[in-house]
Amino acid sequence: MSFHHISIWRRSSNKLRQSEAWLEWLCLLGLSLAALMLFLVNLATLPLLDPQEGTLALVAKEIYQGAATTDWIFPTIWGKPYLNPPLIHNLVAIAYSIAGANELTTRLPGALLGGTSVLLLYFIGREIFVARFPALFSALVYLSCLPVVRYSRLATLNGPLLCFELLTIWAVLRSRRNLQWALVIGIGFSLMSLTNGLFGAQILLIVLLFLLWDTPRLLSSTYFWLGLGIGATPSIVWHIVLWFRYQGQETTWNLLGLLAVQANFAKVELDLTLVASSLQFLQYLLPWLFVMFVGAQSIKQNFHWGWGKLLAVWLGGYFTVGLLLLPQDYWLVLPLFPALALVAGKQLDQICNLPSYVSYPRIWIYSFAFMSILAAVAGLNWGIRHYIDFYLPFICGSLCITFGATAIALSQQDKQFVPLLFWGLFVSIFLLIISPHWIWELKGTEPVKPIAEMLKHYTEPGTVIYSSMSLERPSLDFYSDRQVRHQSIDELRKHWQQDNPVYLLVDAVALKKLDLPQQAIIKDQRFKSAGWTLAFKNNKSILANSIR
């Protein structure tokens, strides 16, 4: 006769394990589907954003079109060395080779990696919290953070860096029980360094500080350092070879990556920029700001736990080192979002487990009620006073209902406020990404696609075109296959007088100042409607000396 163990719940331990496995797979499947919807839907409808997306796409396109093998290792931009790590550019180039150069293939690699980071954060939560619910809450908070979704969807380095950062942290946690994971730590460091060298160094420093505090025995293990060194070899080799390749050139200083950026800070504008960047950062955290703040306060009470040590080093270490980079772009603090999501997830789990007689934080009720009022006012503004389309009022209405219902549930001590808030934010963000407003920066710049089409019609591929545009637009270079250089009025006049042939792309103000002959202007109503004028002069033209 065979026997099997019966648990105190009168269920077989095998059935319990099967139930746990099914729940785990169900959580992973749900997170995967939600991430795919938010990160991949509607990637191809809006043009590339300058300068980040345009530059990445332009470099990737030159890699894709390059004939030499070294173009994949040492990329160029219009023939000049591009000294930033090329990993993501190569991934985009591979996508170009499969499905052509367009918006979808430009954004897809980063979006996929950004979506993968949601699952990695869940795995990290399972490692440090063990229980499923705080890990699941953390992943859902991370998924419903607007900057995480938006910057991962854009063709920038943010989505990949978040993915590689979380892969490295997960490997660190696993290596405490299995030294073979030290190799994965090295691989994660290589991936980060081949994307952004300074970022990889920051995360490696945070990792070492955490291990020194939590598991110092690993730092004395030969196997740990051997695995870390083997994994980090590709990045180390690439940087060394790059230094030797461009040794002696004027651009060698760029090999230090963002370290050079730190040296170029404007001392006078530092404080103002820091305040503005901090406000942008806090603004992006608004739905979860107070939950994260209360959760962060609980870290100092849990230093005896591994998760308390990790989050303290992660937040404190990156914020201290990364603070020097904050004035450049507020999105450089994005790597803090995973740690903040873990803090919020743990706090939500603790709130849900409170006894019924313990009141929820009143500040949460007031903050969600206030955000509901703000969303309602914004919806009325965009629905009546400044109506553009139905998307913005609809999104604001969704947020108003979500925050209002959450405030009511909190005031009634109802634990259902957690799924209610997650579902409402998911729907609201999904409405935003299917709208034409998820890249709102495009509203402040002239569309490049119509101009690029006209340049392709009237000029040969590879032509250098001098323009009076106030900013460099690498996306215009990408779409037109022409190099459009920003120049001052005096420089444009000099090129017109001395160069043959020469193309000028100028706006109405520059056209008036240059006083170009009417015979030199290419007549096309599309240029006029776009607010730009294309002028051309060649060797045989009688216009060579006609400009004043």
Buried (B, 14 or more C-beta within 10 A) or exposed (E): EEEEEEEEEEEEEEEEEEEEEEEEEEBBEEBBEBBBBBBBEBBEEBBBBBBBBBBBBBBBBBBBEBEEEEBBBBBBBBEEBBBBBBBBBBBBBBBBEEEEBBBBBBBBBBBBBBBBBBBBBBBBBBBBBEEBBBBBBBBBBBBBBBBBBBBBBBBBBBBBBBBBBBBBBBBBBBBBEEBEBBBBBBBBBBBBBBBBBBBBBBBBBBBBBBBEBBBEEBEEBEEBBBBBEBBBEBBBEBBEEBEEBBEEEEEBEBBBBBBEBEEEBEEEEEEEBBEBBBEBBEEBBBBBBBBBBBBBEBBEEBEEBBBBBBBBBBBBBBBEBBBBBBBBBBBBBBBBBBBBBBBBBBBBBEBBEEEEEEEBBEEBBBBBBEBBEBBBEBBBBBBEEEEEEEBBBBBBBBBBBBBBBBBBBBBEEBBEBBEBBBBBBBBBBBBBBBBBBBBEEBEEBBEBEBBBEBBBEBBEEEBBBBBBBEEBBBBBBBBBBBBBBBBEEEEBBEBBBEEEBBBBBBBEEBBEBBEBBEEBBBEBEEBEEBEBBBBBBEEEBEBBEBBE
